[in-house]
Amino acid sequence: MSGLQLVLLITMLSMSWLLVFILTPFFIALANKFNILDKPSSRKIHTQPVPRIGGVAVFSAFVIPFAIFYLMLCYHLKLPLSHIFYKHD
């Protein structure tokens, strides 16, 4: 792994880590606002409603840095954004 690749990997992972801390409270508030909650019952351990969309924050924090990297790569290589879906000669 070259130095530039290592820096890029560390940057993307750091961005993901930061986004998790930014997006999680946002999605918790969104879940509370739209009542996307797992309500307590006799079969569950929790005693208060718990937001159910926490995985969306983690997935978004993973996808956003890679999408930014992909867009930057397409711009740098002067490729159309659709080149991943279509085979160009």
C-alpha positions as CSV (number, residue, x, y, z in Angstrom):
1,M,0.0,0.0,0.0
2,S,1.5,3.3,-1.0
3,G,1.6,6.4,1.1
4,L,-1.2,8.2,-0.8
5,Q,-3.5,5.1,-0.5
6,L,-2.9,4.9,3.2
7,V,-3.6,8.6,3.6
8,L,-6.8,8.3,1.6
9,L,-7.9,5.2,3.6
10,I,-7.3,7.0,6.9
11,T,-9.1,10.1,5.7
12,M,-12.2,8.0,4.6
13,L,-12.3,6.1,7.8
14,S,-11.9,9.3,9.9
15,M,-14.7,10.9,7.9
16,S,-16.9,7.8,8.5
17,W,-16.2,7.9,12.2
18,L,-17.0,11.6,12.4
19,L,-20.2,11.2,10.4
20,V,-21.4,8.5,12.7
21,F,-21.2,10.9,15.6
22,I,-23.0,13.6,13.6
23,L,-25.7,11.5,12.0
24,T,-26.7,9.3,14.9
25,P,-28.3,12.1,17.0
26,F,-30.0,13.4,13.8
27,F,-31.5,10.0,13.1
28,I,-32.6,9.5,16.7
29,A,-34.4,12.9,16.6
30,L,-36.0,11.8,13.2
31,A,-37.1,8.5,14.6
32,N,-38.7,10.3,17.6
33,K,-40.4,12.8,15.4
34,F,-42.0,10.3,13.1
35,N,-42.6,7.7,15.8
36,I,-40.2,5.1,14.3
37,L,-39.7,3.4,17.7
38,D,-39.5,0.0,19.2
39,K,-42.0,0.1,22.0
40,P,-41.5,-1.9,25.2
41,S,-43.5,-5.1,25.8
42,S,-43.4,-8.1,27.9
43,R,-41.0,-9.9,25.5
44,K,-38.5,-7.0,25.4
45,I,-35.8,-5.9,27.8
46,H,-36.0,-2.1,27.3
47,T,-38.4,-0.1,29.4
48,Q,-38.6,3.0,27.2
49,P,-39.2,3.3,23.4
50,V,-36.0,2.9,21.4
51,P,-35.4,4.3,17.9
52,R,-35.3,1.6,15.2
53,I,-33.3,3.4,12.5
54,G,-29.8,3.5,14.0
55,G,-28.5,1.3,11.2
56,V,-29.3,3.9,8.7
57,A,-26.9,6.3,10.4
58,V,-24.1,3.8,10.3
59,F,-24.8,2.8,6.7
60,S,-24.9,6.5,5.6
61,A,-21.7,7.2,7.4
62,F,-20.0,4.3,5.5
63,V,-21.5,5.2,2.1
64,I,-21.0,9.0,2.0
65,P,-17.2,9.0,2.1
66,F,-17.0,6.3,-0.5
67,A,-19.5,8.3,-2.7
68,I,-17.4,11.4,-2.3
69,F,-14.3,9.5,-3.2
70,Y,-16.0,8.0,-6.3
71,L,-17.1,11.5,-7.5
72,M,-13.6,12.9,-6.9
73,L,-12.1,10.0,-8.8
74,C,-14.5,10.4,-11.8
75,Y,-13.8,14.1,-11.9
76,H,-10.0,13.6,-11.7
77,L,-10.0,10.9,-14.4
78,K,-12.6,12.8,-16.5
79,L,-15.0,9.8,-16.5
80,P,-18.8,10.0,-16.7
81,L,-20.5,9.2,-13.5
82,S,-22.3,6.3,-15.2
83,H,-19.0,4.5,-16.3
84,I,-19.4,2.0,-13.5
85,F,-22.7,0.7,-14.9
86,Y,-21.9,0.8,-18.7
87,K,-19.0,-0.7,-20.5
88,H,-17.4,2.0,-22.7
89,D,-14.9,1.3,-25.4
